[in-house]
């Protein structure tokens, strides 16, 4: 990989080399990425998605608090692109949101219809003409880390956005404490299908290319649960074991757990 996938800079640094991929950091925009392409999600089976149907209440409570700061309507319409099994949309609906999802995976849609039959989901790839009604919030929740920065989807989203539409992106922050502690063993990087990792600087550059404005980059508190102080202590302990190669002596392959190392970004379209 000769240039950054996000800003096209040649100022790159290889952080990890494995037999499957290299993890690369762009020193110009602080974008982290793997030198491999996207997973074929249509090939995934139901068992690849059933793990997503855990309790999402804490995540959505924090998401709701952010939405309410920027959208003052009584009835807020949310479109989730890449809605998976609809577990996030279900929690949003419980809080009074009008929700709709778009999901290309047939296996995921099958689970959604069985578990959350009251949630409207379109089984398709999103285009700007797919949804007839205007929406207040477009949600990309645990989606962008699976995608290349320059795919047509993002242009379609921009074309669909109105002047009052908010785009909310939730993903992993590669400059978080947990990630920087031992990034080669950070669980978010270890997920095979995760290929793109946006710092605040990288996301701002990403938005500029699309005439979008990054309004706020919140550190996310509840992603995947856990008391952050205890998780931090546990991760530091694992880091020490790895530094002194004690994990090797114990024949253990420790990973840095996820807690408080995600972000929610609030984005609007520039109107000229």
N, C-alpha and C positions, 0 to 999 in steps of 0.2 A: 504494500500500500504506500503510494508515493505522496498522496495529498490527503488532507483531512476531509472526511465525508461531509462535514458540516460547513466549513468555511474555506476549504480548498487550500489552506496553508500547507507549506512543505515542512514546517517546523514541528516535527513529530518525534515522539519518544516511545519506544517499545517497553512496556511494563512487564508483560508476561509472554512467554513463548511456551505453548503446549503442543502436543501432537495434533490437536483439533483446531487451534486458533492462536492468534497473537492478540493481546490487548494493548491498544495503542492510545496514547494521550497526545492531544494537540496542544502544544505549548502556547499557541496563539489565542485560541478561544476556550481552552479547558474543556473540550469535548473528549470523552473517552469512548472508544469503539473497538469492536472486534473486526478482524479482516475476513469475515465470512458473511454470506448473504442471509436473507430472511428464511425462516422455517415455512414449509408448505403447510398451512393450517388446515387446509381441506383434507389432508391426509391423516390428521389426528383422530383418535377414537374417543368414545365417551369417557373411558377411564382417565384420559388426559385432562378432563374438565371437572370431573366429580369432586376433586380436591378443592375446587373454588367455592363450593357451597358450605362454607363455614360461617360463623357469626360475624357479620360485617357491621354490626350496630355502632361500635365505637368509631370506626372509620367514617361512617356516614354522618354521625353527629358532628364530627369536626368539619367534614365537607359542608354540611348544612350551615354551620356557623360562618363559614367563609362566604358561601353564596349569599346569605342574608345581608352581609355587609355591603354587597355591591348591587343586589337586585331587591328592590323594595316592593315588588308586586305582591298582591295577595295570593294569586295563583301563578306559579312559576312552571313553565314547560321545559323539561329537560330531555335532550337527545343524547343518549350514550352510544358512541361509535366504538364497536368492538365490545359489545355488552356481555359477551360470554354466556354464562348460565343465568343472567339477570339478577344475581344476588344483591348487587348494589342498587339496581333500579327498584327492587322490592322494598328495600329499606327506605329509599327516597319516597316511594309511594306511601308508605306508612306515615311519613312526615307531612303528607299533603301535597306532594308534587305531582304534576301531570307528566307522565314519563312515556318514553318510547325508545326502543333500542334498534340498532342495526348490527347484525352479526353474520359474517360470511360462513362460519363453520356449521355444517348440518348436524354434526354430533353434539355441539354445544346447544344449538337450537332445540334439539330433541329433549335434552335435559331441562332447558328453560320451560318448555311447554308442559312437561310432566310435573315439575316442582313449583313453578310460578305461572300457572295458566292464565292468570289475570293480567299479566304483563304483555303489552303489545311489542312484538319484536319482528323486524323484517329480516328475512334470511337473504342477504345480498351484500355486495360491496358498496360502500357509500359513494354516491355522486351528488353533485349540487342540485340535481333535479329529482332526487329520490323522494324527498319529504315535501309534501305540499304546504303544510302549515309552517309558520315561523316559530322559532324556538327562542327561549331566553338564555338557555345554557346548553353549550355543547361540551360533553364530557369525554375526555380520553383518559380512562382510568386503568393504569397498568397496561398501556398499549404502546406508547412511543418507544419503549425500550426494545420492542420486538421489530421495529421498522427502521428502514434506511431514512436518513433525513430528507432526501430529495425525491421521494416518491410522489406520484400524482395526487394521492389522497389528500395531502395537506393543501394543495392548490384548490381542490374541490371544496374543502372545508372553508377556505377563505372566500371562495365565490358564493358559498351559501350564507355566510355570516352577514347579518344586517348591522347597522350602526350601533344598535343597543345590545347585540349578542355578545355574551361572554364565553370564551373558550377556556375551560379548566383542564389542565393537564396534571395528572399525578404520576410520578415515577420515582426512581431511585436517584439520590444525590451522591455522585461519586466523590464529592469533597466533604462528605459527612465524617464524623468521628469514626464510626465503625468501618467505613470504606477505607479511610486513610490509615487505619490501624494496621490492616494487612489486606490490601485490596485483592491480592491473588487468591485469598481464601474467603473473601466476602461472598456470602451466599447469593447475593443479587447478581454478581458476575458469574458465579458457578452455574446458574441456570443456562442451559444450552441455547435456548431460543432468545436470550437477552443479548442484544448486539449493540445498542446505542445507550449512552449514559450522559445525561445533560446536567452540567453545573449551571448555576445562575448565569454566568457569563456566556456559556455555550447556548443556552436557551434564548438569551437576548439576541445573539447573532442569528440564530435560527429564525426568530420572529422578524428581524429586520429584513431578511431576504424575501419575506412574504407580505411585507407592509403591515405587519402586526406590531402591537405595542405591549410589551411585558409590563403589566401594571404592578404585580406583586409576586414574590417568590417566597411562599410560606414553608417553613420546616414543618413536616408532618409528624404528629405525635403518636398516632395510634396504629400505624401500619403493622399488621400481623401481631399485634398485642405485646404483652410483656411490660413489666415495670422497668423503665429505662435505666434507672440507677443499677438495679441488679443485673440487667443485661450488659451494661457497660463493664461492671466488675467481672462478669463471667468472660466477656470478650478479652479484657485485659489479661486475665489469668491464662486464657488460651494463647494469647500473643506471647506471653512470657515462656510458656511451654514450648512454643515453636522456635523462639529465638535461641533457646538453649538445647534445642533438638530433643527435648524430653518426649515430645509426641512421637518421634521416631522410635525411641527406646520402648515406648509403650505400645508401639505398633498401632497408633491412632492417627487418623487424618482429620484434624479438627477444622471446623469452618467458623467464620465470624458471623454470628447470628444477626438477624434483622430486628431492629427496634429504633425508632426515631432517626432513621436515615433516609427518609423519603421527603419529597416536596410536593406541594400543590401550587401550581402557577396560575395566575389570573391574567388573561390576555384579551385585548380588544383589537378590533380592526381600525387601522388608521383611515380616517375619512378626510379626504382632501377637497 
